[in-house]
Amino acid sequence: MAEQYGSIPCSPDYVQRLRELAHTSDELQRAGYILGQLSSSDLDRKRRCGRCCRVVKKGEKHKGIPGVAPTVASGRSGPPPGPEYVDRNATTAAAEEARISKESDGMFRDLTSGGRIPEKAAVPIFRCKFHPGRKWTCCNSPVFSKPCMGEEHHDPRQYSSGELEDNWRFYTTPAAPPAAPPRSRPAAAVVIDCEMGVAASGESELIRVSVIDHLSRRVLLDSLVWPSVKMAHFNTRFSGITKQMMDDARRRHRCLFGRHKAREAVWRLIGPETVVVGHAGQGDLTSLRWIHPVIVDTLMIETQIRRHEREVAEAAKAETAARKAEETEDAGSLEKNEGDDETSAPKQEGGLSLKALALQRLNRTIQIKGRGHDSVEDALATRDLLHWHVAQSMRCPSFGEARRSFMAYMKTSIHLILRLKEAETVPPNPFPCRGYLSALASVQPSSCASSNIVERPIVAVIGLGPLGLVTLKNLLEQDLDVTGFEKSDVVGGLWNFRDDDQTTVLKNTPVYPEARHIQQYLCDYAAHFALGPRMRLGTEIVAVEHHEKLGKWKLEMKRGDASSAEWFDKLVFATGVNKLPLAPKIEGLDGFEGQIMHSSGYKRPASLKDKNVLIIGFSHSAADTATTLVGHAKHVYISRRHDSFVISRYIDGKPFDHSFNHRRGLVFGTLQSTLPSLADKMMRKLLTQTHMKGCPDVPSEMDLATAPLPSRKAPIVSDSVVHEILAGNITLVRGVQRVSGPGTVMLEDGKDIDVDAIVFCTGYQADYSLAGPFDPTLEQSAAWTSAPDSNSRALPRLYRNIFSLRLPQSLAFMGAIAFASPAFLIYDLASMALAQVWSGRFSLPPQAAMVAQVDEQHRWLTSLAAEGTVLPGWVKAREWMAWADEAAGTDMAAHLGYGLRGWLFWAGDRAFCNTLMDGIPSPHLYRVFETGRARTWEGARDEIVRINSPTSRE
């Protein structure tokens, strides 16, 4: 998965480990870091022209030498640096440099004096053929234009007296920041990454600097830098920075002016003891002209690892060869077996770029083609890459107690991994997101028995609608390592309105929000809880596979044209149950010549203008669809097999759902469990009264005495459907028996109606087919499928409608829960319970007990389906809420019940207790009581009081 490490506690042990990884001066110098002022020979090389290596005085116009390919300072022949940065600080042999300089000067003299160039130097004339995506001062070509073919020269490196020396003077980190108030405390460790353009001299020039705090991941500095030298281009193709961006930043003073200002800005954040982290950071520090004493370079670490791997592999190879030689000698034969390994060419290093390592170590994709680099993104990847290494070295102290350093750990673990692979104990690369010790721990758990460090489970959440977002947030609260995947480019799921068939609080949000308000709320929710780094938008999961021996999930995904696979410890399906449009089988439907659609495909009433429309089903979507068609359709029919309570949105001037509260839920729940018949009578009487308040006149076609109660189906909430029925714009008809003609439908009472279009408002079917053999709906009882009102829906076999019975500790399904309660509150509580179980803070019962609970749940649902329509996810509200409260660790039931703790809470805080009991049920209730398990919110009490104040409830 894409590891996004959170904040790291600033422990002395961790900082010490970072310091142990810091490189020596010799190591840094070999890697190209500049640790002192440049020598006179180094400065002389930088004074020479980048094409012919000749020193050109200020004011001279230097042209390319006809017939000679220009030669750069490094001694290579060919064009000037292209899209890749050429390190001009790299030293070359003195003899080679002298030869180049001498030949270039000689050819220049021959050219200016009319002499001929020696035949041996005759090669095709080089003309500038620059890559697209760059703007050059030589030909002023725009970005993405074709390569320039006309110019034959560039501006040489021309410097006035002392200018070159000033430009290449390096500065060491000061003890105190320059020209600034004293800093409170320098950062313990920072990660730096810069973007560079190319100056007219051909040198790399700083144009953006980013610094993040290694421990907190907080961005400390991110700014464009206006260069103080003439630029050839801004390396747009790779830096992502255009000339327009630079010009705008300069005009608005939203950049740092010159590298010296950038350097000072960095120094204000750090001190001489700060660990500075980078990936191939010599270029970054050189662009800042900065020398720092404590540096950790992830490229150097990875290079060391490669070197050790190669040494170990060569040693193992030599040992194997020696063993074979001994065996052969013992057999009295010195013949070489056919197919024995010959000396092979060494492998290329390769794969050490930050992009490749981020994918290999973290399974994170960065530097996406076409977008250019992002220095903040690269810095975060470098930070997480280093933390990955530190975490591996800390995971099993027994590997390196003698010397608790990274390299000692790495040498030991590589030897063990190679031995395990030889024995075929470890499959090839089973953990693309883990290090060597994670693989070892899975094979030899006892090797890490002495460690108290518990590895965080890595969890994937498929779907980022309301279910996925709240699950992502609550799992993160319990310190699980979570990544959410969403097929579309935005969060919201079905609330993200589209014109196709894929879709059906703030202070200014209306009491009954529309889909656009819900969508905006979900986006704000993700932003408020900083879920962005944990979300993979535009990523479709195309296959899921469980590896039984490893106990892990392999997810194959697709983003655009790119495909990849990642491994996870746990998996949550948060795609919900409203996945596949469900339509009942109707005899003769194939012969209907009119328009047929599901409510998911109905977007605008104009699509059914002047048509007789039959709506099948009597539900929320049916009422909404029918009322919006009034005035557009010729006539609207609603076909139903049963009636329903219709509740107005406002009752006595208040939103209908504000009449629910915790106290009423306790009373009716107790009655339902002890005296179910009495509870049903009371509920029917209450709902009939509520229905009559909003709709005093009941259509003769409706029979409220047979309408299903909320214990099996929620009532319809609509202000207008009953009034439109009474006005004759909508006609209630019985259920459909069959389609009797091209435009005729026969009803169950034998009547025929002529219709031009049929709209199915019959709900959805859950689709868990992506889970393959772990699909919880694969097994269905004959009693359920034969029940009259099962409606071809499948019952999920899930403990508490959340946990897979086969793999409860690694597979869960969100959204398969339904009862008369606010949906978002259910989602929040269910995901809190899931987080507690998977974080080890709450235990599930034995397998047999979970199976028994599911069987009992299915028997109850089957009995309901024999009497009328029921949703497959319907649960006994009181029983499920009691379990969820205990599992989630909210302790609300104990504080707001009629037991001893409830009375004690009421006696100690009577006003607030009554507000909780009689107020609006909201998720804040589950964030009030501190239990040491569920995370509380210090603002929960104030928010509960606010939303229940008279002004807020009006």
N, C-alpha and C positions, 0 to 999 in steps of 0.2 A: 504494500500500500504506500501511499504518499505520506511518509512520516512528517508530522508537523510537531516537533517538540515544543511543549509549552515553556513557561518560565522555569528557571533552575534556581533552587535555593543557593544563596551565596555562602556556601560552607567553606571553611578553610581547607578542608580535604579536597574539595572539587577544584578550587583555585590552585592548590598545590599541584594537582595532577596536570592542570593546564601549563603550569610553569615547567614541569618535568618534560613536557613535550616541546618546549622552546628550543630552538636550534642554536648551535654554537656559531661563533663568528666565522669559522672556517667553512661550516656547512652553508651558511648564508652566502658567503662570498663565492663558493663554487656554484651556487644556484643563480648567481647573477645579481644579488643584492649589492648595492653600493654602500660601503661602510665608512667612507672617507671622501675627501675632496678628490676630484679627478686630477690625474697627472697631466703634465704638459703634452705628452704624446696622445693621451685620450682627447684632450681639447683640440689638438692638431687634427685628429681624424674628424672631429665634428666640424672643423672649419672647412674641410674639403667638400667640393661639389658631390652631391649624391649620385651623379651620373658618370663623371669621369675622374673623380677623386682629385681634381686639381683645385688649388686654392685660388679663388677668384676675388679680386679686390672689390671694394664697394664701388658701385657705379658701372662696372663692366657688364656687358650683355653677353652672356655665355650661351652659345648654340651647341647643339649636339654635334658630334663629330661624324660627318658623312662616312658611311661604309664601316663604322665601328659600333658594335653593340655597347652601350654604356655599361659601366661596371660600378657597382655600389661599393660602399666602404668595406663591406665584409669580404670582398674578393670574389663575389659571385657575378656572373654575367647575366644580363637579362633586363627586364623592365624594372622600373622603380617599384617599391612595395605596393602590392595589390591589396585585397581585402584583409589579408592577415598581417598582423603587426610584425615588423622585422626589427629585432632587437639590435639597434645600432651601437649599443654599449658593449656588445660582445667583442672581445679582443681577438685579433688575428695574428698570425706569425709575423714578426718584424720583417723578415726577408720577403715574404709574399707582399706585404704592404709596400715595401720599398720598390719592389719590382713593378707593382701596379702604378705607383706614383710616377716612377721614372718613365714607363712606357706612355702613360697618359700625357705627361708634360712634353715628351718628345713628339708625340703625334700632334699635340696642340701647336708646337712651334712649327712643325712641317706644314700644317694647315695654314697658319697665318702668314708664312713666308712663301707660299705657293708650292712648297715641296709635295712630293707624293707620299702617300701612306704605303708602308711596306705591304707587299702582296699577302704575306702570311696573316695580316690583320684584316683582310678584306672579308666582310660578312655582310649579309643583307642590312640595309639601312633600318635602324630602329625608329619607329614612330610611336607616339604615345597611344596606347590602346587601353584606356582605363575602364574599370569595371562600372556597370550601371549602379545607380543608387548613390552617386557621389557628384558633387559639384566642384569642378576644378577651376583654379584661377587662370590656367593657361588658355582654355578655350571657352570658359564660362558655360560649360554644358550643364543643363538642368538635371535634376534628379531623375533617374530611370531613363535617361536618354541613351542612345546607342553609343558605343565607345568612340571617343574622338580619334580621328585618323589624320588630322591636318597639322597639328603643331609638332615641331621637332625639338623644342627646348622647353625647359622649365627655369624658374628663377633659381639661381644657385644659392648656396649658403653664404650670404654676405653679412659681415659683422663689422661694426665700427670698433674702435679701440676700447677694450674692456667690456664690450657688450656680451661676447661669448662667455667670458669668465663669470659675469653676473648671472647670466641665464642658467649656467650649470653649477652654481654654488649650492651646496647641500647644507642642511641645518639639522641639528640634533634636538630631540625633544627637550624642551626646557622644564625646569622644576616647577615653574608657575606659568599660567597662561599669559600671553602678552596682551597688554593694553585692554584689560578686562577686569571686572570685579573678581575677587578671589572666589574660586569654585568651592562648593560645599565639600565635595569629595569626588576625586577622579574615579572613573569606572574601573572595575577590577579587570575586565576584559572587553574588548570591542572587536567587531569584524568590519573590515573596510573593503570597499570595492569601488573602482572608478571606471568611467568611460572615457576613452581618448579619441580625439580626432588626429588628423595629420597636418602639421604645420607646412608652410610653403618650403621650408628647409628639408622636408621629408622626415623630420623628427616627430615622435608621438607627443601629443599635447593634451593636457588635462582639460576636459569639458564638463565633467559631472563627478561629484564625489558623494558617496553614501557611507554612513557609519551607523551601525546598530549595536546596541548593548548585547553582549553575548549571553548574559544570564537572563534578561527579561524579554529579549527579542524586540525591545522598543527601538524605533527608529530615532536616533539622536540627531542625525544630520542627513539631509538629502537636498542637494542644491546643484543647479547648473553653474558652471564656472566660465565666465567670459575670458577667453585667452588674451594674453597681452602681446602675442606675436601674430604675424600674418598667417592665415590658415589656407591650406590647399583645399581641404574638405573636412566635414564633420563625421566622416565614416558612418553615414546614416544607415547604411544597410545592416550594420552590426551594432552600432551604438544606439540606434533608434532615435537619434537626435538630429533634427533638421536645422538648416540655417534659419528658417522662419522661427522655430522655437527659440533659438538663441537670440535672434533679433528682438523678439517679443519680450523675452526675459530681461534683456539689456534695457529696452525702452521703459519697462515698468519697474526696473530696479529689483527684480526678483531673482537675482543671481549674485554670485560672488565675483568680484572683479579681480582677476588674476590669481595665479596659483599661490601667491603669498597670502592672500586673504583666505583662500581655502585651507591652507596649511594652519593658519592661526585659528580658524574655526574648529579644526580637528583638535588642535592642542588645548582648546578650552574644555574639552571633554575628557582628556586623559592626563596621565602623568608618566614619568619615566618608568614606573613600576607596572604600568598597565600592560597586559598581554594583548598584543595586536595580532589579529588573525586575518589571514587572507588565503586566496588560492592563486598561486603564481603571483604573489604579491609584490615581486620585485618591480614589475611595471607600474603598479599603483604608487609605491613609495617613490620610485624614480620620477614619476610625473609630478609628484608633490615636492621633489627635491628634499626628501625627508630621510633622516637616519634615526632608527629606533632600536633600543637595546634588547627588547623582549618580543620576539616574533615567533609565531606558530604558522607554518604554511602547510595547508592540507595537501597540496600537490607533492611537497617533499615527503610527507608522511606516507602517502600512497606509493610514491616512488620507492621508498624504503621497503614497504610491504612487498612490492613487486620483486625487488632485489632479493629479499629473504626467501620469497616463494621460489624464485629461480634457483637460489643456492641450495635450498632444501630438496627441490626436485632433482637437481644435478647430483647431489649427494646420494639420494635414494636410487637414482639411476645407476650410479657407480657401484653402490652396494649390491644392487641386483645383478649387475654385470659380473662383479667379483664372485658372487655366490654361484652364478651359472658357470663361471670359469672353473671354480673349484669342483663343481659337480661333473663337468666335462672331463677335467683332469683325472678325477677319481675313476671315471668310466674308461680311461685309457684312450680317449679320443680328443684330438685337438682340432677337429674339423669344426668349422663354423656352421651352425644350423642355418638352413635357408630361411630367410625372412628376419634374421636378427637385425636389430636396429643399428643403422649406420649413423655416423656423426651427422647431425642435422643442423641446419642453419638456425641460429637463435631467433626466437620469436621477437617481433617488433613490440615495443612498449605499448603504444596505442591505448585508447580507452581511458586516458588520464585527464581528459578535459572535465571541467566542472559539470557540463551537461551530461557526459557519459557516467560520471561517478554519482551524480544525483539520481540518475535512473537506476544504476546498479545497487547503490547502498540504500537509497531512500525510496526508490521506485517513484520518483517525482520527475515530471517533465518540465524543463525550463528552457529558456531561449528558443521558443517555438519559431520555426521558420517563417519569415515574413514580418515578424513583429520587432526584430532587433533585440538587443540585450536590455535588461532592466537591472541596474546596479543594486537596487534594494532587493530584488528577487534573488540575484546572485549572492548577495551578502547573506541572506537568510539561508540559502542552500549551503553556503560554506559553513555557516554557524552550525546547522543541523548535521552536516557531514562530520565536523569535528566532534560534536557532542555524541554522535553515533559511535565514534572511536572511543571516546572517554567512557561512555556507558558500557561498551564491551569490556574494557579493562577493569571496570568496577564491578561487573556482574558476578564474577567468580574470583574472590581474593585468593583462593588456594592456588591459583595458577601463578601468582606472582608475589607471594608474601615476602620472599627474600628481597626482591627489589620491585616495589609497587610502581612500576613504570609501564608505559604502553608497549615499548619494544620488547621487553622481557615477556610480557603476556603474548605478544604476537608470535614470537619465535616458538614458544611452547605450543600454542594452539595450532599453528600451521603444521608442525610435526604430527600432532595427534589427528588432525583432520585428514592428512595424507594417509596415515595408517588406517584410519577408519574407512576411507574411500577404497583403499586396496582390499580391505576385507568386505567391501560392498555393503557396509553397514549404513552408510549415509547415501541417499539417492543424490544424483547430480543436481546441485543448486536447488535444494528443496525450499530454501528460505531466502528469496530475493530481497526481503526487507530486513533480514537479520544478519548478524555477524557470525564469526566462527564459533564463538562460545555458545550462542543460542543453539546452533546445530549440535554441539557437543552435549549441551544440557538435555536435549531431547533424547539423545542416545544413551548417555550416562548420567542420569539424574543425581546419582550419589556424588559425582565429582563436584557438585556445587552445594552439597548439603550443609556446609558450614556457613553459607552466605545468607544473610538476612534480607537481601535485596530481592523484592518480588517484581517480576517483569510485568509491565502493564499489558493487559490483553489488547490486541489490535482488532478493531471492530469495523465492519463495513455496514453502512445503512443504504439500502437501495430505495431511492425515492426521496425527494425533498419538498413534498407538499407539507401541509400542517402536521401530519403524522411524522414525517421524516425530520422536520426541523425541531420539533419538541423532543423527539428521541435523541437526536444529535446533541442537543443542548443538555439534556438530563444525563446522558452517558458521560459527557465531558465533565459534568459536575462531580461525578464519582471517580474522576481521574482515569477513565478508560481512554485509550488511544483510538479515536474514531475518525472516520472519513465518510462523508455522505456523497452519493452519486445521483445525479439528476440528468435525465435524457435531454430535457429542453435546456435552453440557455438562461432561464430565469427560475427562481424558486416559486412555489405556489401550487404546483400540481394542477388539479382541475380548476382551481380558482384563477388560473392564468387564462383569460378568455381568448379563444381563437375562433376564426371563422370556419375551421374545419371541424371534424367530428371528434376531436381529441378532448373536448372540455364541456362540459355542461355550463390599543384603542386610545385611536387618538381622541382628543377632546372634540375635534370637529367631525368625528365619525358619527353618522346617524345611528339611532337606536336599532334600526333594522338595516344594516349595511348591505350594499350591493356587492357583486363579485369584485368589482374594481377596488372597493374599500377593503375587502378581505385580502386581496392580493397586495395592496399597499401595506397593510398591517403585517403581513408575513415578511415582506421585504424589510420593513422596519425592525421586526423581531430578529431577523438574521443579523442585521447591522448592529442592533443594540447589544446582543450577546456575542458579537465578534465571531460569528460562525463562518465568515467568508473563507479564511485560510483552510477550513476543514471541509469545504464543499468543492466537488468536481462537477461543474455545470457543463452541459453539452457532452456528457459522457454516458453512453448507453452500455448497460451490462447485457451481454449477448449470451453468456453461458455461465453456469455455476456448477462446480464439481467439488465433492467432498473427498478428501484423501483420508481414508480410515486409519492407516498406520500413523500418519503424521498428526491426525486430529485437526486438520486445517482445511480451510475453504479456498479454493482457487476460483477467482473471478476473471473471466475473459471479457474485455471491454473494448469499445470502439469509440474513438473521438475523431470525427471527420473521416479521413481516409486511413488514419493510423489505428492499428490494433495492438493490444498489449494484454498481459495477464499479471495478476497480483495475488498474493496469498494473505489470508486473514485468519485470526483465531476464532472469531465469532461473526455471525451474519444476521442482520435484521432486514426483513422484507417490510418496507413501509409504503408499499404501493396501494394499500387500502383495498376495500372490497368493491368500489365503484370502478371496475376495470372494463369488463366486457358487457356491452348492452345486452339485456335479457328480453327476449320476446317469446310469449307462449306459442305453442304450435296450434295453428288454426286450420281446420279443414278447408280446402279450396283456396287458400291464400295465393297459391301460385297462379291461379286464374284471374286474380284481381289486376285490372289494367290501369288503376289509378296510381297515385303516389304513395309510397310506403316509406316511413322513416321512424327512427327512434328519437326520443326526446333529446338525446345527446347531439343529434344532427339538426335539431330545430334551433335556428338562430334569430330569424326575423319573421314577423307575421306576414310581410309582403310576399314571402315565398309561397303562401297558401291563399292568396287573395282571391275572393269570389269563388271559393270552393266549399263544398260541404265536407267538413272534417270530422272524422270519428276518432276520438281519443280513447284509448283502451287503458283502463286503470283509473283509480280514484285516490290520488296521493298528492303530495306537495307539488311535484312537477306537473301532474295533470291539471291541478287548479291553476298554476301559473301559466301553463301553455294555453289552456282554454280561455282564460280572461284576457290574455294578450291578443288572442285571435279575434275577439269581439270587435266589430267595426271593420275588420279586414276580410275574414272568411264570410261566405254566404250564410252558413249556419254551423254550429258546433254541437256535437254530441259527446257525452261522456258515458262510456260503457263501464259498468262496474258489477262485481259479483256480490259486493257488500257495501253498506253505507259507511260513513265515517263522521266523527265529530269534527265540526269546523269551528275553529276558535279565531276570533278577531285579534289582530295584533295588539290592540289597546282595549283593556277592560277597566272601566271606571277611571279612564284617563291615564292609566299606567300600562307600561308594556306587560303583555301577558306573562312572560317568563319571570317577571319580578314577583309574581305571586308564589313562586316556589321558594322554599327555604328548608333549612336543615331540620327544624323541629317537625314540620309536616312530614318530611321524609321518614323520620324516626317513627312517628305515629302510624303512618300507613304501612311502613315496612313491618312493624310489629304485628299489626292486624293481619297483614297478608300472610305472615308465617304462622299465626295462631288461629285466626278466624277468617280464612280466605273468602268465604261466601259473604260475610258481613263487609269485608273490605271492598269487594267488587260492587256491592250495592251502594256503598257510600261513594265510591269513585264514580259510578255511573250517574248518581244523583248530582254530584258536584259538577261533572262535565256537562251534563244536560243544562244545568243552570248557567254555566259559563257560556255554553253555546247560545242559549236564548238571550243572554245579555248583548251579545254582538249581533245576533241574527234573530230577532223576536219572531219573525214569520218563517216557519219551517216549510219548505216545499213538500207537497203531498207525496212526492216520490221518495222522500227520505224517511228512513225508519231508525231513529236514534236508539231504540230499544235493542237493536241487533248490532249496533256499531261496536267494533272491537275496542276494548279498553287499553289504556297505555301500558298495561302489563304485557301486551303482545304487539302493539302497534301504536306509534305516536299519532295524535290527532293532526288534522290539517290546519295550518295557520294561514288564513286568508281573509282579507277584508271585503272581497268583492265577488267571490265565486257564487255564494248563495244569492246575492242580489241579482247577478246576471241570470241565474236559473229562474228566479221569480219574474224577471223582466222578459223571459222568453228567448233570450239570446243564446242560452245554453240549455240543452235538454239532457236530463239524466235518463239513461236507458239501461236495460239489463245486460248481462254478459253476452259475449258473442258466441253463437253456436257454430256458425260456419260462414264462409263467403259463398253466396249462392249464385253470383253472376259477376260479370266484368266490373260492375260498379254497384253491386248490391250485397248487403250483409244481413244475414238472418240472426236474430237475437234468440236468447234462451226462452223467451216467452212466445216465440213463433212469429214475431213481427219482423218485417223487412224494412230496411232503410237504405236510401240511395246516398252513396258517399263518393267523393272524388279523391279523398286522401285519408290514410290511416296513420295515426301517430301513436306509437307504443310508449306509454309512460309507465312502464312496468319494472323499472329499476335496473340493477346491474348484477352481474355474476362476478365473484372474485376469480382472479386468475393467478394461480401459483405455479403454473407449469414450468416457470424458470427454475423452480426448486428441484425439478426432475423427480427422482424416486422419493424425495423428502416432501413432496407436495402433500399438505395435510388433508386435502380433499379426495385423495385417491381411493380411500376406503369409505364406502357408504353402506349403511344398513338398509335392508329391504323394507323395513317398517317406515323409514323416512322417505325413501324414494316413492313408495306407494301411497303416502299420505296425500289427501286431496289438495292441500294447500302448500305443499313443499315447493311448487312452482319451478321445478327443474333446477332448483338451487342446490348446491352441495354443502353439507355440514363440515366445517373444519374440525379435525381431531386435534385440539390444542388445549393444554392445561391452562385453565383460567382464560381461555381464548387468546393466549399469548405464546406459550412455550410449546415447541415441538415435543411430542412424546418420545420420539426416537433420540433426539439430541437436544434435550432441554438446556444444557449448559453452553450451547454454541449456536442454536438456531431459534429465532423468534419471529413472530408475525404480528405486526401492529395494524389495528383498524378493524379487527374481527370482533369487536365488542359493541353492543347496542342495548340501550335501555333509555327510559325517559329522563334524560339529564343532558346538560350542555355538552356538546361533543368535544370541544377543546379541553374542557375540564377532564373528561374521561381520558383523552389522549395524554394529557400531562400526568395524571395519576398512574396510568398504565406504564408509561415509559419510566417514571420514577421507580416503580416496583421492579421493572426489568433491570434498571441500573443497580439497584440494591442487590439483586440476586447475582448478577454477573460480576459485581465487584466483591462478592464474598461476604456481604454484610447481612444477607438473609438466605436461609436454606430452603430449598424445595423439599416436599415430602418424598418418600420412596416412590419408585416407579409404579408399583402396584396401586398405591393410593392415588397417584395422578391419573392412571388409567380408569380407576373406579369413578373418579370425579367426572371425567369426560363421558363415560358411559351413562352416568346418571343425568348429566346435562342433556345428552342426546335423547334419552327416553322422555324427558320433560318436554323438549322441543317437538318431538314426534307427537306427543299427546296434544299439544297446542295446534299443530298443523292439521290434525284430524278435525278440528273445530273451526278453523279459519286461518287467514294469512298470518304468517310469522316470518320474521327475518332470521336467517341462519345464525347470526351472531348475537341473538337476543339472550340475555342472561338474567338471572334473578338479582335484581338491583341490590337489595340489602345484603345478600350473601357475598356478592362480588365486591361491593364497596368495603365491607368489613375485612375481607382478605387483602384488598389493595392497600388499605390504610395501614394494616400491620406490615405488609411486605415493603411498602414505600418508607415506613418509619416516620410517618407524620404525627402519630399520636393524637390525631384529631378526634377519633371516635371515643377515646377515653376521656378527653377533656370536655367533649360536647355530648356526652351520654348521661344516663340517669344512674350511673354507678357512683361509688364513693368519690373518685377523682373528679367526676363531673360536678358533683355538689360542692366539693372543695373549691374548684375553679370558679363556680358561680358565686360562692360566698366571698371569695377574695377579690373578684373583679366583676361585679354583677352587671354593670352597664355594658362592658365589652362582651361579656358572655351572652347577654341577650341580643346584642347586635349580631354576633356570630350565629346564634340559633335562629333568629327571625329575619336576618338580612338576606341580601342577594347572594346566592351561591356563586362563588368565583374561585379561581385557582389560588387566590391569596390565602384562603383558609388553610391550605396545606403547607404554608410557609411560615406559620406563626410559632409553633411550639418546637423548642429545641430538644432534640432527642439524641444528638450525637451521630445521627445517621443521615436523614434527609437534610439537605441544605436549607436553612431558613433565610428569610429576607428581612432585614431590619426595618424596611419601610412597609411591611405587610400590614401592620396594625393601622398605621395612618391611612393607607390606601383603602382598607376595609371601612374605616370610619367615614372617609370622604365619599365613597361611592354609595354609602347608605345614608348620607345626609339628605335632608328634605330637598335642598336645591339640586343635588345631583340626580335624585330619583324622579324629578318632575319631567 
